[in-house]
Amino acid sequence: MNSNPITSARPVVHLLSSSHFLAATAMAGLRLLDGSGPLPLIPVSLATRWPSASSGLSFMEPMYFAGKLLFSSDYFQKDRPRHVMTVATRITSVKAEPLNEDQLEVSSTDKVVSGDEIRQRFLRFYASRGHKIIPSSSLVPDDPTVLLTIAGMLQFKPVFLGKEPRPVPCATTAQRCIRTNDIENVGRTARHHTFFEMLGNFSFGDYFKKEAIVWAWELTTKEFGLPSERLWVSIFEDDDDAFNIWHTEVGVPKERIKRMGEDDNFWTSGVTGPCGPCSEIYYDFHPDRGYVDADFGDGSRFIELYNLVFMQYNKKDDGSLELLKQKNIDTGMGLERMAQVLQKVPNNYETDLIFPIIEKASNLAMISYANADDATKANFKIIGDHMRAVVYLISDGVVPSNVGRGYVVRRLIRRVVRTGKLLGIKGDVEGNIEGAFLPLLARTVIELCTNIDPDVKTRMPRILEELKREEIRFLQTLERGEKLLDQFLENALSSGGTNGDGPLLSGKDVFLLYDTYGFPVEITAEVAEERGVNIDLEGFELEMENQRRQSQAAHNVVKLTVANETELSESIPDTEFLGYSTLFASAVVKGLLVNGNPVAQVSEGFDIEIVLNRTPFYAESGGQIGDNGFLYCSRDAVARKKTVVEIKDVQKAPGGIFVHKGTIKEGTVEIGSVVDAAVDANLRKRARVHHTATHLLQAALKNVIGSETSQAGSLVAFDRLRFDFNFHRTLLEHEVLEIENLINNWIGDATDLQTMVMPLAEAKRAGAIAMFGEKYGEQVRVVEVPGVSMELCGGTHVTNTSEIRGFKIISEQGIASGIRRIEAVAGEAFIEYVNGRDTHLKNLCSMLKVRAEDVATRVDNILDELRMSRNEVLILRNKMAIMKASTVKDKAITVGTSNIRFIVESMGDIDSDSLKSAAEYLIDSLQDPAAVVLGSCPGEGKVSLVAAFSPGVIGMGLQAGKFIGSVAKICGGGGGGRPNFAQAGGKKPENLLDALQKAHSDLIAAFTDTK
C-alpha cells in the first residue's frame, strides 16, 4: 500500500489519516456554495503529522499544504438535463458476467493511448452514465486561509458534509492539483509529483458502493483495456459488502482481494463527521511473482490506480458509527499513473504528459536522457515535474514571493534553476542573451496544456515574463553568493582549518551565505567539494538554532509561510489594525524576512517583508488590494542615519499578522526598531472610493437584472474596480445605462455610510450580503449605505456617497460559463477617464473637422467610402488579372491524341482572388478538354496556386483538388478543392517556378498517356 500523499491515486481525504485531513481541509475554512460562510476553522497542528524532510534548499519548509474549494456557477452547467436513467439501468452487464480469468489482454492496450485521450475517455465514460462534467477548479483558492488545491473532491466538500444542497446528483472531474509536502522525492521515485491531475467521479446520494465498484472495473478493464489478471483490489478489513461485490458480482478471485486495516482503508473527515471504508485497484507489473506475500507497498511490483471512498457513516463524539441518511461516493484516479500503465513506460515521467518537457531540457543541456545515469535522469525529472507546476500556478495568478502560495512557486522555480545549473543548461543556447532558460521550457509546457486549459496559452506572455524575471533575479543572488563563497573557500584553504579530513568551511560562513544571500546549502557543499573543502553542517545547524532562540520575532516570521494558525497565535500576537481611523501610526518592528529567510537586520537596497505590532496599512482582503506608503525611522541605531522603507503591498498571513512588502530606500531596519508608518493618503482614498462603489454596483445589479445574481469575485484597486457576478448573458445597453444612472443617483444623494460590528447570525438576519471568498468569525463588521446596500465587509470605505463623485462602467464581458465581469472607475479615476475620453473626442473632431455630435455620422460616411473604394480596387484588380491572362492565352500547349490544351504560367504578384479570376477566364477561353495551372507571389513569404480542369479532363481521371495539392508541397504548403477547381498556398516563393515546372511535366505525362 503506497501511503505517500503526493502520488497516491486516491483523493487526499483518504490518503491522510483523520488528523491529516482535518488539518488539510477543515482547518482551511472552506466556503459554502452559496457564499453564506465558511466551515468552522479547526486549528490542528501538523508539525508532528507531516514532518518536513530537508530538501537542502535555502527556504522554509512548509509543514502543511491545504487545498480549498473554488465555487462559482461556471463550474456547474445550469439546468442542463441529466441523462434520464435509473441507477439500476446505468449498471452494465459486468455485474452479471463474472470475470473470465483466462481472457487475453484487450487489444486497445496494444496501441499508445495519449494522456489527453485517457482524460477524455474517463470523463466521457462517466458522462454517459449520468454524471455532469465539472471543469477543474483553479489551483488558487479564493479563501485566504488555504494555500492550494490538493484533491479533486475539495470543491464538493460542503456537499459531502451536508452543509450545502447537492448541485447535481453525480459529477466527474479532471482536477489539477499541487502537493509539495514530499518535494524531495520528486524525480527520485517513479510516481512522486508536485503537479498532477486527479480524475474522479462523485455521487451525492445518487448511487453507492455497488455501482461505483462495477463502473470502476468496467472503466479499467473494458474502457482502458487493462488485463484483468493484472488487477488487485484492497478493501477495508470489515467491509464484507465490498468483498462480495468484487468477488461474487465482478468476479475478482479472492486471492487478489486484500483486506486492509483502518489506517489504510478507512477514511474519516476528522474526529467526528462523515467517514467510511474505501477500496483501491492496483496494477501488478509482475504477476509472475504469484499471490504469496504480495505487498501493495512494493512499488516495483504494484501501482495504485484508482481509489473508491464509500462515505456511509457518521462518526459521533463517542467514536461510534451511525449510517448516514445520504451515502456518497468520492473517487480518484491519477492520470499520470494510468498513462504510465497504458503507455507501457517505466515511470510517470516518461509518459507523453511530461516527457516532452524532459526532452526539451535534455536538448538545452546537450545531454542524452536515454544515456544518462540515474542521478542525471532524476534531475531532468525534477525539471519536467516542477515546470508543469510553475506554469499552471502562474497562469492561475500566483506571483513568486516569500509568503504563502507565492513562496511555493518561488521555491519550485528556484529548484528548477538550481537543477538546470547543475545540468549545465544555459538560456543563451537559443539566443536568450539574458541567460534565462525557464521561458524556453515553459513554451513546451504551454504547448502540452493548450488542449486542457486554453487560458494558459492566452496568458503565455505573462507566464514567460514572470519566469524570466524570477530566474534572473535568483541567478543574480547566486552570483553574489558565489563571489563570497570563493572568498570563504580561499580563507579555509589558506588557514588550514580542518576537521581532521582537510580544510573546513565553518558553519557560520555557510549560514551567512544561506541567511543573507539565499544560497542553497547543497550548492555550497558542491562547490566546496570541488575545491577540496568540507563544510561544517553541524555548525550550520547550530547557527540556525541560535537564530531561532535569539530572535523570537524572526522565528515567527518563518511561520508566516510554514506554520499553522495555532502556532502563530502562540508565538506572536495578531497585528493591530488602526487604518479605519488613521493613516499614520508609530509601531515596533517584530519580524523581518529577506529572500524567504528570517533576518534580524536588513540594510539599504534589499526587498524586505516586515511585521509590525500595529499598523495603519490595510492588508489585501475582500478584493481590496493592500495599501502603499512608507515606514520612517528618524535615527538608525547602527548607522545613525534616517531610514526610509517604501511599502508596495501588504498581505495577511495566517493568524491575523500583516506582512508589509517593500524596499529599503535608505538606512537599516532591525527587529525592535520603532518606525513611523504612513499610508499614501491619495491611494487609500482611491481604494475607499472604489470599494464603496463596488457595493453600490452589486446593489444596482440586483435592482436591474434580478436579486438572484450574486458576486463571484472582485478587485478593488487604486485605478479601477472589477466585479464578477453570476449571470447567463451579456448586459443590454439600456441595462448598463440604468445601472450607471442608479449608482450616480445614489452618489448624488450624499448618504452617510454606517459601519457596525455585530454577531454573524444577527447580520444575516438583517439581510447583510456576504463578500465573495471571505471567511467570518462570530463577530462581523457590517457596512451599510442606508436604503441601498448592506454587506459584511472589513474593507475601507468613504464616509459619504458624495465622495465617490461619479461612476462609469468601462467594460462588461463574459469570463466563464455563467460568469460576467464588469470593470468600472469612480472618484479620481472616473474624472481621469472622462477627461481622457473628452480629449480623444476633441482630437477626433479636429481630425474629422466636425462637431462632437456629428462624429458618428462622419465615421459612418468614411467607412462607406472605404468599402466602396475597396470594391473598386477589387474590380480593377480582377480586370487587370484578366487582361494579363489574355496575354498568355496564346501560350496554350496542345498534347495527346485528344488535342488537350493546357496552360501553366506564373502571374507575377497578383493576389489570390485575382489569380482565381484569371484561371476562370482562361478555362472558359480554352475549348474542352483543357487545363489551367497558375501561380503567383502576392506578398513576402506567400505563394498562391490555382488549378482549373474542364469536364473532359476530369473524365480522364484527373482532379484539380488532388493535383494542386502535390504541386503546393514544393512551395511548403498545401491545398485542395473540387475536381474542376482548386486553390492552394505556400510559404516558399523561391520554389514557385519549380512547382510550376512539376505541374507542366505532370500534365504532359498525364495527357500523353491518355489513349
C-alpha angles and dihedrals in degrees: 000000000000106000098176108130095216101053107029113116091220124092112272092247089071097037093063126061117250090270091050094052093043089057095042098050116007089047089053094069096231115212122239120244093249093049091242093134146301133285111262115285108241111191109214122165116233096186092105094035103054107025113200112243113209114257091182092239123137092242139089114274110232113232095202142016122195131189123212143196124274104195124179132135095260089073091062120057100227120233095345108154114253119227107276103233135116122240090251094054091047090062110091130220090273089093091061098041115067115215118275103224091201097057116125124241110280113258093237089077090061091076129057112261114205122230090242090054092049090054094048094045091051092051094043091048092059095035088060087055096056102275122135114229107235117195120242112270120233122279085232114075121213093223108090091214093064127073110198145347106266105170143025095240097058096090088057097046096108089053093050090049092050093243094118134034113254111266092207133004092245137356143190128207145176100215124193110223139186125203123168106167092106097036094140090066094056109115092008095081131040097248113026115117141166092204122039142144121245115205112203147171121204135193122197100198092313103105134353147194102330096050093042092054096043093049093045090054093045091049095051099040104031107023095038096025099226112168106254093219089066095055124094129184133213123201136176110275094244098039101109091160091062091045092053093048093048095044106030103032104027095032104231109159112250089236088068095048113086124193112219133192131255094270091059107031111024119081125203131179093214142308087318135012139060115357142149149155123288137205130209135201115219128194117222115217092183111037087159088078089072133216101294115105092351107174120199087202090067100102092189090063109026136042122186108232108171135019125197119196117198107202100196106134140062114216111219130208092266091054095252122133128232127183117260119238088226117040115205138197123217119178139173135193122182108232093205091053095051089047090054091054098042094043091046096227126145097245144006092261094065094057120105088256093070112005097082087063090050090049090052091050092048090051091051090048091044088228124130108237091201092056097039124112121249095264092053092046089051090055091051089050091053089055093047093051100041095046091059090051097049095045092053093042093052090044088055090053105267113146119199110257142137097261134071119322090353087064090051093056092042090052092050092047092051091049089055092047092048092046092047089050090054089051092049096246114164125187094218089070085094099034100277100143092189090064100237114144100172093083089056091054092042091060089061091049091050091051089053095049100042092098092047100046116007090188089073090065093049089052093049097110092055092044093051093045093049092049093047093049094047093046094050091046092054092045089054090051090050091048092054091047093048092057091053091044090054089054092049092049092050089052092049092050094046097043093051092222107167144172091214093277100068141291114349131210107215123243088236091060092045089051093050090054090048097042102041104028103028087237111170113241090224092060091047089053094046095050091044091051091052088055093046095252126130122214127227102236092170090055090048092053089048091054089050091052092047090053092051091049098043099042110045092171093053089048090056093050089060087060091057084083107025111026131083122241095260093057092047094051090050095053107033130020122240116270111262109234114215098166099106091070106022143026095204131058143152114241144169124242107240101172143010131199128188123180090346093307129110114242135178097216136021130190137208120305099028126119106235144184115215133193117203128191089234135003145183089211116108113228117221112270140123089036093298114121122232123271125261125217144103143290116214132193114184095205128027109215091218108034096025093226140109118286122210124182119185110214114210101170142005124208134183118239123200112288098035098286115149116220114203112205120201151108130275104238096178138007132354134301124205136175109276095030116141111228137181109233115207123182119212098254096201094052092045089052090052091050093047091051093049093046094054089043088055090057090050090048092055091049091049092049091053089050096049107034101021141285091259092075113099140188117270099177143332146200123203107192136164094253102035147348128241124201126187118197141172112260134133103221147029115282112252119240093249090050092055090049092048091051091050092047092050093051095045090049090053089049089052091050088070093216120183114236120231125212125189140163117230142150114290093239091052091049091052091049088052089057099253113165118231117234117244115265095002127130122211138206127215091278117052137185115238123201115198135186096196113244092004116054142001120184140164102245140154094190131110120264144178118266094227130024091233088072088071089067095190145354132214132176109223099181143006122188145146117260100176141353106306094357124108128187129210123193117194144163132223139174115006090354088056091052091048091049094049092046090049092051090048091053091050091049092050090050090051091049090051094048094045094037093227138112119266093256090054098051095095093050092048092049091050090052092049091050091050090050090049092051091050091048092050091051090050091050091050092051091048092050091051091050091049090049091051091047089052090046091053089059092057097042091093090056091074114132122217117213140162132032089284091060093238113188121209140171127203112181145155111233099196117233103336116140124255095258092052090046089055091051091050092052092048090051093050097046089050091049096052120073119246123294095053142132133200128193118179133176138188143171104229095175146353110308093002133116127185123196132180134183128193123185126187121228091260092057091046088052088058089062100263120128125193094216095056094038098053093048094064091046092051093055089071088061092049095257145082144213145155145186143159125341091255100039135021140163132205140178139208143182102221109078090173089069097051096100091049090050092051090047089055090050090050093050094044093051093048090049092048096046095042090055091051111108 
